[in-house]
Amino acid sequence: MVTTYDAELIQGARNAVRVCLNIQPTERITVIADRACEDIAASLVHEVEEVGAAYRAFVLEDLAVRPLVDLPAAIAADMELSSVSIFAAQVQPNELRSRRQMTDIVNRRRMRHAHMVNISRQIMLEGMRADFQKVDRLSARVMALVTQASRVRATSAGGTDLTADLNRNYRWLKTSGIISTEKWGNLPGGEIFTSPGNVNGTFVVDGVVGDYLCARFGLLSATPLTLTIADNRLVKAESANKELEDAFWAYTHTDENSDRVGEFAIGTNIELRALIGNILQDEKFPGIHIAFGDPYGVHTGADWHSVTHIDVVGTEFDIWVDDTRLMERGTFLVSA
């Protein structure tokens, strides 16, 4: 792995290592990167070294041909020795299986894991410089509301009108950027999520879609994707961009549950100012996002699964939690 990096990356790297992961000198860390993110990984390694923790760093292309079929054995073996892991890489098509193998180790060993999929210099200079303690306080306040609720309704300026009936048997998770052994988290953080009981209505994706389709289609404000959902299943996807429409429909029909709403989430990173066309950061933007496919059942308690998981992000939401208005035109009505 290279040892040089842009000095402007250090503030975000320090936030990741010292605040979000709270790495201690006595711990051991596994750092996983790819060529595209090698300089970002180098800045993270620098901060790990500054803390004084032991580590080993890997570059995916040094170990296997991409797209990955499986997590390289050397990485899996090293993770068995560590209490903390960091993954900073650009996704490629059909690599979700290998990332799941990685998070399976994280879950089993209760590691603190920073998942920085599609991390970029822009995100390191924006989202990763957030005050994550402030984001965590707001996330906790929103959690206190939704965990007692039976229904969340969301509308948007773009045409969303969606109702989620909640299942009290499913857990809500807080991934605010402060990472614990309870749940690994994306960085930058800033969301709470569950697997919903049932979702019905229309969701207008005028932000971004997730996984590798995000890099392909970018911001969708000019050509939104309108999704119709009935009984928790995607029944229609429409866009003026037919290539997007077809690609999304194909992705959400990979297996028998790829079209099922597996995640219902509220973005809570109030430090973000605008969408940038990168799902890693944009799904944390204040508002609603949902995902079709796997419900992260090991965490939420949902008893079904899928080999796929794709997020969709909208903008300018009004949100009601039961009869309490939580957000108006994209602004939270509760404070941190």
C-alpha positions as CSV (number, residue, x, y, z in Angstrom):
1,M,0.0,0.0,0.0
2,V,1.2,3.5,-0.8
3,T,2.3,5.7,2.1
4,T,1.7,9.1,0.5
5,Y,-1.6,11.0,0.7
6,D,-3.2,14.4,0.4
7,A,-2.9,16.2,3.7
8,E,-6.4,17.5,3.3
9,L,-7.6,13.9,3.9
10,I,-6.3,13.9,7.5
11,Q,-9.2,15.7,9.2
12,G,-11.7,13.1,7.9
13,A,-9.3,10.2,8.6
14,R,-8.7,11.4,12.2
15,N,-12.5,11.6,12.7
16,A,-12.9,8.1,11.5
17,V,-10.1,6.6,13.6
18,R,-10.3,8.6,16.8
19,V,-14.0,9.6,17.0
20,C,-16.1,7.1,15.0
21,L,-14.1,4.0,15.8
22,N,-12.4,5.2,19.0
23,I,-9.4,3.0,18.3
24,Q,-7.2,2.4,21.2
25,P,-3.4,1.7,21.3
26,T,-3.9,-1.8,22.6
27,E,-6.1,-2.9,19.7
28,R,-5.4,-4.6,16.3
29,I,-6.8,-3.3,13.1
30,T,-7.4,-4.8,9.6
31,V,-7.5,-2.2,6.8
32,I,-8.8,-3.2,3.4
33,A,-8.7,-1.0,0.4
34,D,-8.5,-1.1,-3.4
35,R,-6.2,0.8,-5.8
36,A,-8.8,3.6,-6.4
37,C,-9.0,4.4,-2.6
38,E,-5.3,3.6,-1.7
39,D,-4.5,7.2,-0.8
40,I,-7.6,7.5,1.4
41,A,-6.6,4.2,3.1
42,A,-3.0,5.6,3.6
43,S,-4.4,8.6,5.5
44,L,-6.5,6.2,7.7
45,V,-3.4,4.0,8.3
46,H,-1.4,7.2,9.3
47,E,-4.0,7.9,12.0
48,V,-3.9,4.3,13.2
49,E,-0.2,4.6,13.5
50,E,-0.5,7.9,15.3
51,V,-2.8,6.2,17.9
52,G,-0.2,3.5,18.2
53,A,-2.4,0.5,17.4
54,A,-1.1,-2.6,15.5
55,Y,-2.5,-3.2,12.0
56,R,-2.2,-4.9,8.7
57,A,-3.3,-3.3,5.5
58,F,-4.4,-5.0,2.3
59,V,-5.0,-3.8,-1.3
60,L,-7.7,-6.1,-3.0
61,E,-6.0,-6.1,-6.4
62,D,-2.9,-7.5,-4.8
63,L,-4.8,-10.6,-3.7
64,A,-7.5,-11.4,-6.3
65,V,-8.9,-10.5,-9.7
66,R,-11.9,-8.1,-9.6
67,P,-14.8,-8.2,-9.5
68,L,-14.3,-10.3,-6.4
69,V,-16.1,-13.7,-6.2
70,D,-15.1,-14.2,-2.6
71,L,-13.4,-12.4,0.2
72,P,-9.6,-13.1,-0.2
73,A,-8.6,-15.8,2.4
74,A,-5.7,-13.7,3.7
75,I,-8.1,-10.8,4.6
76,A,-10.5,-13.2,6.3
77,A,-7.7,-14.8,8.3
78,D,-6.4,-11.4,9.4
79,M,-9.8,-10.2,10.5
80,E,-9.9,-13.2,12.9
81,L,-7.1,-11.6,14.8
82,S,-8.5,-8.0,14.9
83,S,-11.1,-6.2,16.9
84,V,-11.5,-3.4,14.4
85,S,-11.7,-3.3,10.6
86,I,-11.9,-0.6,7.9
87,F,-13.1,-1.2,4.3
88,A,-12.4,1.6,1.9
89,A,-13.0,0.6,-1.7
90,Q,-15.0,1.3,-4.9
91,V,-17.7,-1.3,-5.6
92,Q,-17.8,-3.4,-8.7
93,P,-20.8,-5.4,-10.1
94,N,-21.6,-8.6,-8.3
95,E,-19.2,-8.1,-5.4
96,L,-21.9,-8.0,-2.7
97,R,-21.3,-11.7,-1.9
98,S,-17.6,-10.9,-0.9
99,R,-18.6,-7.9,1.2
100,R,-21.2,-10.1,3.0
101,Q,-18.5,-12.6,3.8
102,M,-16.6,-9.8,5.4
103,T,-19.5,-8.5,7.4
104,D,-20.3,-12.1,8.5
105,I,-16.9,-12.1,10.2
106,V,-17.6,-8.7,11.7
107,N,-21.0,-9.8,13.0
108,R,-19.8,-13.1,14.4
109,R,-16.8,-11.6,16.2
110,R,-18.6,-8.4,17.2
111,M,-15.9,-6.2,15.6
112,R,-16.2,-2.4,15.2
113,H,-16.2,-2.1,11.5
114,A,-16.2,1.1,9.3
115,H,-17.7,0.4,5.9
116,M,-16.5,3.1,3.5
117,V,-17.9,1.7,0.2
118,N,-17.4,4.2,-2.7
119,I,-15.5,6.6,-0.4
120,S,-14.1,9.6,-2.3
121,R,-12.0,12.6,-1.7
122,Q,-15.1,14.8,-1.7
123,I,-16.7,12.7,1.0
124,M,-13.5,12.8,3.1
125,L,-13.5,16.6,2.8
126,E,-17.3,17.0,3.5
127,G,-19.2,14.2,5.2
128,M,-16.2,12.8,7.1
129,R,-15.6,16.2,8.7
130,A,-19.1,16.1,10.4
131,D,-19.6,16.5,14.1
132,F,-20.6,12.9,14.6
133,Q,-21.4,13.5,18.3
134,K,-24.0,16.0,17.3
135,V,-25.4,13.6,14.6
136,D,-25.5,10.9,17.3
137,R,-27.5,13.1,19.6
138,L,-30.1,13.9,16.9
139,S,-30.2,10.2,15.9
140,A,-31.0,9.2,19.5
141,R,-33.9,11.7,19.7
142,V,-35.4,10.4,16.4
143,M,-34.9,6.8,17.6
144,A,-36.8,7.6,20.8
145,L,-39.8,8.6,18.6
146,V,-39.9,5.9,16.1
147,T,-39.3,3.0,18.4
148,Q,-42.6,3.8,20.1
149,A,-44.5,4.3,16.8
150,S,-46.7,2.0,14.7
151,R,-46.6,4.0,11.5
152,V,-44.4,6.5,9.5
153,R,-45.8,8.5,6.6
154,A,-43.6,10.5,4.2
155,T,-44.4,12.9,1.4
156,S,-42.1,14.9,-0.8
157,A,-42.1,17.9,-3.1
158,G,-41.2,15.5,-5.9
159,G,-44.3,13.3,-5.5
160,T,-43.5,10.7,-2.8
161,D,-46.5,9.6,-0.7
162,L,-45.5,6.5,1.3
163,T,-46.7,4.8,4.4
164,A,-44.7,2.3,6.4
165,D,-46.4,0.2,9.0
166,L,-43.8,-0.9,11.5
167,N,-43.3,-4.3,13.0
168,R,-42.6,-4.1,16.8
169,N,-40.8,-7.4,16.6
170,Y,-38.1,-5.8,14.3
171,R,-35.4,-3.7,15.9
172,W,-34.4,-0.1,14.9
173,L,-30.7,0.4,14.6
174,K,-28.7,3.7,15.0
175,T,-25.7,4.1,12.7
176,S,-24.9,7.7,13.5
177,G,-21.1,7.4,12.8
178,I,-20.3,6.4,16.3
179,I,-19.5,2.7,15.7
180,S,-20.0,0.1,18.4
181,T,-19.9,-3.7,18.5
182,E,-23.7,-3.7,18.3
183,K,-23.7,-2.8,14.6
184,W,-21.0,-2.1,12.1
185,G,-21.6,1.2,10.3
186,N,-21.1,3.1,7.1
187,L,-18.8,6.1,7.2
188,P,-19.8,8.8,7.0
189,G,-22.6,7.9,9.3
190,G,-26.0,9.4,10.1
191,E,-29.1,7.2,9.8
192,I,-31.5,5.1,11.8
193,F,-33.2,2.1,10.1
194,T,-35.4,-0.9,10.6
195,S,-37.0,-3.5,8.4
196,P,-40.6,-2.4,7.9
197,G,-43.7,-4.5,8.5
198,N,-45.4,-3.3,5.4
199,V,-44.9,-0.4,2.9
200,N,-47.4,1.0,0.4
201,G,-47.4,4.0,-1.8
202,T,-45.2,5.9,-4.2
203,F,-41.5,6.7,-3.7
204,V,-39.9,9.3,-6.1
205,V,-36.2,8.8,-6.3
206,D,-35.0,12.2,-7.2
207,G,-31.7,11.7,-5.3
208,V,-29.7,8.6,-6.1
209,V,-29.9,4.8,-6.4
210,G,-27.4,2.6,-4.7
211,D,-24.8,-0.1,-5.3
212,Y,-22.9,0.0,-8.6
213,L,-25.9,1.7,-10.3
214,C,-25.1,4.9,-8.4
215,A,-21.8,5.5,-10.3
216,R,-23.6,4.6,-13.5
217,F,-26.5,7.0,-13.2
218,G,-25.5,9.7,-10.6
219,L,-27.9,12.3,-9.4
220,L,-31.4,11.8,-10.7
221,S,-33.0,15.2,-10.2
222,A,-33.4,15.6,-14.0
223,T,-34.8,12.1,-14.6
224,P,-36.4,10.8,-11.4
225,L,-37.3,7.2,-10.9
226,T,-40.8,6.7,-9.7
227,L,-41.4,3.5,-7.7
228,T,-44.9,2.1,-6.9
229,I,-44.9,-0.2,-3.9
230,A,-47.8,-2.5,-2.8
231,D,-47.7,-4.9,0.2
232,N,-44.0,-4.3,0.6
233,R,-43.2,-5.3,-3.0
234,L,-42.0,-3.2,-6.0
235,V,-44.8,-3.4,-8.6
236,K,-43.7,-0.6,-11.0
237,A,-40.6,1.5,-11.8
238,E,-40.9,4.4,-14.2
239,S,-38.4,7.0,-15.5
240,A,-37.8,9.1,-18.6
241,N,-34.4,7.4,-18.5
242,K,-35.3,4.0,-19.8
243,E,-31.8,2.6,-19.3
244,L,-32.1,3.5,-15.6
245,E,-35.6,2.0,-15.4
246,D,-34.6,-1.3,-17.0
247,A,-31.4,-1.6,-14.9
248,F,-33.2,-1.0,-11.7
249,W,-36.0,-3.4,-12.5
250,A,-33.5,-6.1,-13.4
251,Y,-31.5,-5.5,-10.2
252,T,-34.7,-5.8,-8.1
253,H,-35.7,-9.0,-9.7
254,T,-32.5,-11.0,-9.1
255,D,-34.1,-13.4,-6.6
256,E,-37.5,-13.9,-5.0
257,N,-37.0,-11.1,-2.4
258,S,-35.0,-8.6,-4.4
259,D,-38.2,-6.6,-5.0
260,R,-39.2,-6.6,-1.3
261,V,-38.6,-3.5,0.9
262,G,-36.0,-4.7,3.4
263,E,-35.0,-1.4,4.9
264,F,-36.8,1.7,6.0
265,A,-34.5,4.5,7.1
266,I,-34.3,8.1,8.1
267,G,-31.1,10.0,7.3
268,T,-29.9,12.1,10.2
269,N,-26.6,13.7,9.2
270,I,-27.6,17.4,9.6
271,E,-24.1,18.4,8.8
272,L,-24.6,17.6,5.1
273,R,-25.8,20.5,2.8
274,A,-26.5,18.9,-0.6
275,L,-26.6,15.5,-2.4
276,I,-23.4,14.8,-4.3
277,G,-24.3,11.7,-6.3
278,N,-22.7,9.1,-4.1
279,I,-24.9,6.7,-2.1
280,L,-22.4,6.3,0.7
281,Q,-23.0,9.9,1.8
282,D,-26.3,10.8,0.2
283,E,-28.3,8.1,2.1
284,K,-27.3,10.0,5.3
285,F,-28.9,13.2,4.0
286,P,-31.9,14.3,6.2
287,G,-35.0,12.5,4.9
288,I,-36.2,9.1,4.0
289,H,-34.5,6.4,2.1
290,I,-35.6,2.8,1.6
291,A,-33.8,-0.3,0.3
292,F,-35.1,-3.3,-1.7
293,G,-33.6,-6.7,-0.9
294,D,-31.9,-8.0,2.2
295,P,-33.3,-6.7,5.5
296,Y,-30.0,-7.2,7.5
297,G,-32.0,-9.7,9.6
298,V,-29.1,-10.5,11.9
299,H,-29.6,-7.0,13.2
300,T,-33.2,-6.1,12.5
301,G,-34.7,-9.5,13.4
302,A,-36.4,-9.9,10.0
303,D,-36.6,-13.6,9.1
304,W,-36.1,-13.5,5.4
305,H,-33.2,-12.7,3.1
306,S,-32.0,-11.7,-0.4
307,V,-28.7,-11.8,-2.2
308,T,-29.2,-8.2,-3.2
309,H,-29.7,-4.9,-1.4
310,I,-30.2,-1.5,-3.2
311,D,-31.0,1.8,-1.6
312,V,-33.0,4.7,-3.1
313,V,-32.9,8.3,-1.9
314,G,-35.4,11.0,-2.3
315,T,-35.4,14.7,-1.3
316,E,-37.4,17.4,0.5
317,F,-39.5,15.3,2.8
318,D,-42.3,15.9,5.2
319,I,-42.4,13.1,7.7
320,W,-45.0,12.1,10.3
321,V,-44.3,9.5,13.1
322,D,-47.8,8.4,14.0
323,D,-49.4,11.9,14.5
324,T,-46.2,13.7,15.3
325,R,-44.6,15.8,12.6
326,L,-40.9,15.0,12.5
327,M,-39.7,16.9,9.4
328,E,-41.0,19.7,7.2
329,R,-39.5,20.3,3.7
330,G,-36.4,18.4,4.6
331,T,-35.8,20.1,8.0
332,F,-36.0,18.2,11.3
333,L,-38.5,19.7,13.8
334,V,-36.4,18.2,16.7
335,S,-33.0,19.4,17.5
336,A,-29.7,17.8,18.5
